[in-house]
Amino acid sequence: MNKVVLVTGANSGIGLALCERLLSSQDAGGLHLCLACRNTRRAQAARAALLGVRPSAQITLLHIDTSSISSVLGAARELRLRFTRLDYVYLNAGIMPNPQFDFKAFFKGLFSSNIITMFSTGEGILTQKGGVTPDGLQEVFATNHFGHFLLIRELEPLLCQAGRTSQLIWTSSSNARRSAFSLEDVQHRRGREPYSSSKYASDLLSLALNTHYNKQIRVFTNTFTLTAYNGAEALFWIFLQKPERLDPRAKYQSLTSVLGHNYTQPQRMDVDLDTSEALYDELLQLEREIGRKQISS
Ligand SMILES: NC(=O)c1ccc[n+]([C@@H]2O[C@H](COP(=O)([O-])OP(=O)(O)OC[C@H]3O[C@@H](n4cnc5c(N)ncnc54)[C@H](OP(=O)(O)O)[C@@H]3O)[C@@H](O)[C@H]2O)c1
């Protein structure tokens, strides 16, 4: 039976490059690729391009807007109707609002011990303003993190079926920083680094997810790269690994050498179980609040 691979945000960038790499790989024979996208026209174009890579490929489309609760719930319902199990779920869709350069923080950073981190990750000097979704959630948090959390919860009946492992793989970022995240403000309503906060939240959540769903392996990737093909390196590499050999506390980074060779490198995540469990509880609480709102409306 074909392996079922779901990829959110599959119509461009890293998501599309991953799909191309999966279809080009000989090891990926017998795949059913489900492209989960918010824009039907772009999703159809991506499907056509992928069929150009492998005309016999089984590729289906699913509409999802990860920033919208009703869309996520509808997409999950549809997936439960279409499939009996999912083997890989790539939680990849994401947004980063246009960053603004903070000159004051830059000059301060030049004379601090943080200078290397500042230049390598943009910490403190690139700030963003996030919007609010019609559901009343912070947009970056909802799109990158909470929509995917809700999706995982709703897809539980399809995960780890018939004695098989399901892998949930988030596209993280080297920009995921603990300093941008606060348990008191998980949506990042008050901060100026919603992207970094949302990506750290996904890294952090991995520990609690592994504790609560101990039959499922969850791994995390990737870091900044110059092309989408390079950026998909770790996502593709993980696909080829035996899940039990992957370290759930590591983030697998896509890297490119000076000679242009792509490779994957694990990096220990800056996360702890207590904070992870506290975030998990916060998300469950938010999920309950949403459920109550839906019943009363
Ligand atoms: N590029 C990098 O260097 C880099 C580095 C680290 C991590 N990342 C992460 O990699 C992932 C992919 O980014 P990318 O660089 O490939 O950028 P991209 O080309 O802009 O791709 C983002 C994808 O996410 C989709 N998306 C955005 N908002 C969505 C929503 N509300 N619902 C459903 N889909 C949505 C986009 O769909 P539309 O076409 O409809 O907008 C698009 O398919 C993101 O999670 C990003 O944070 C990127």
The ligand as a Tripos MOL2 file, in Angstrom:
@<TRIPOS>MOLECULE
LIG
   48    52     1     0     0
SMALL
NO_CHARGES

@<TRIPOS>ATOM
      1 N1         12.9960   30.2210    3.3560 N.am      1 LIG1
      2 C1         13.7730   30.0420    4.4090 C.2       1 LIG1
      3 O1         14.9380   30.3750    4.4150 O.2       1 LIG1
      4 C2         13.2190   29.3820    5.6500 C.ar      1 LIG1
      5 C3         14.0650   29.1500    6.7040 C.ar      1 LIG1
      6 C4         13.5800   28.5120    7.8270 C.ar      1 LIG1
      7 C5         12.2860   28.1290    7.8680 C.ar      1 LIG1
      8 N2         11.4510   28.3880    6.8420 N.ar      1 LIG1
      9 C6         10.0730   27.9140    6.9530 C.3       1 LIG1
     10 O2          9.8100   27.1040    5.8310 O.3       1 LIG1
     11 C7          8.4090   27.0290    5.6180 C.3       1 LIG1
     12 C8          8.1170   27.2540    4.1500 C.3       1 LIG1
     13 O3          8.5230   28.5660    3.8220 O.3       1 LIG1
     14 P1          9.1420   28.9660    2.4110 P.3       1 LIG1
     15 O4         10.4360   29.6050    2.6800 O.co2     1 LIG1
     16 O5          9.0770   27.8260    1.5020 O.co2     1 LIG1
     17 O6          8.1430   30.1430    2.0250 O.3       1 LIG1
     18 P2          6.9920   30.2160    0.9200 P.3       1 LIG1
     19 O7          7.5310   29.9320   -0.4150 O.co2     1 LIG1
     20 O8          6.3280   31.5310    1.1700 O.co2     1 LIG1
     21 O9          6.0200   29.0520    1.3170 O.3       1 LIG1
     22 C9          5.1160   29.1620    2.3520 C.3       1 LIG1
     23 C10         3.9800   28.2220    2.0710 C.3       1 LIG1
     24 O10         3.0650   28.2960    3.1780 O.3       1 LIG1
     25 C11         1.7760   28.5580    2.6580 C.3       1 LIG1
     26 N3          0.9550   29.2800    3.6090 N.ar      1 LIG1
     27 C12         1.1700   30.4780    4.1800 C.ar      1 LIG1
     28 N4          0.1370   30.8070    4.9670 N.ar      1 LIG1
     29 C13        -0.7460   29.7780    4.9000 C.ar      1 LIG1
     30 C14        -2.0080   29.5170    5.4960 C.ar      1 LIG1
     31 N5         -2.5960   30.3890    6.3180 N.pl3     1 LIG1
     32 N6         -2.6290   28.3550    5.2160 N.ar      1 LIG1
     33 C15        -2.0720   27.4570    4.3760 C.ar      1 LIG1
     34 N7         -0.8880   27.6530    3.7680 N.ar      1 LIG1
     35 C16        -0.2340   28.8050    4.0300 C.ar      1 LIG1
     36 C17         2.0060   29.3950    1.4210 C.3       1 LIG1
     37 O11         0.8530   29.3750    0.6280 O.3       1 LIG1
     38 P3          0.4750   30.6080   -0.3740 P.3       1 LIG1
     39 O12         1.1800   30.3340   -1.6550 O.co2     1 LIG1
     40 O13        -1.0110   30.5060   -0.4700 O.co2     1 LIG1
     41 O14         0.9440   31.8460    0.2990 O.co2     1 LIG1
     42 C18         3.1870   28.6340    0.8240 C.3       1 LIG1
     43 O15         2.7450   27.4900    0.1640 O.3       1 LIG1
     44 C19         7.7800   28.0710    6.5270 C.3       1 LIG1
     45 O16         7.2430   27.4340    7.6730 O.3       1 LIG1
     46 C20         8.9580   28.9470    6.8960 C.3       1 LIG1
     47 O17         8.7660   29.5690    8.1260 O.3       1 LIG1
     48 C21        11.8810   29.0030    5.7210 C.ar      1 LIG1
@<TRIPOS>BOND
     1     1     2 1
     2     2     3 2
     3     2     4 1
     4     4     5 ar
     5     4    48 ar
     6     5     6 ar
     7     6     7 ar
     8     7     8 ar
     9     8     9 1
    10     8    48 ar
    11     9    10 1
    12     9    46 1
    13    10    11 1
    14    11    12 1
    15    11    44 1
    16    12    13 1
    17    13    14 1
    18    14    15 2
    19    14    16 1
    20    14    17 1
    21    17    18 1
    22    18    19 2
    23    18    20 1
    24    18    21 1
    25    21    22 1
    26    22    23 1
    27    23    24 1
    28    23    42 1
    29    24    25 1
    30    25    26 1
    31    25    36 1
    32    26    27 ar
    33    26    35 ar
    34    27    28 ar
    35    28    29 ar
    36    29    30 ar
    37    29    35 ar
    38    30    31 1
    39    30    32 ar
    40    32    33 ar
    41    33    34 ar
    42    34    35 ar
    43    36    37 1
    44    36    42 1
    45    37    38 1
    46    38    39 2
    47    38    40 1
    48    38    41 1
    49    42    43 1
    50    44    45 1
    51    44    46 1
    52    46    47 1
@<TRIPOS>SUBSTRUCTURE
     1 LIG1         1 GROUP 0 **** ****
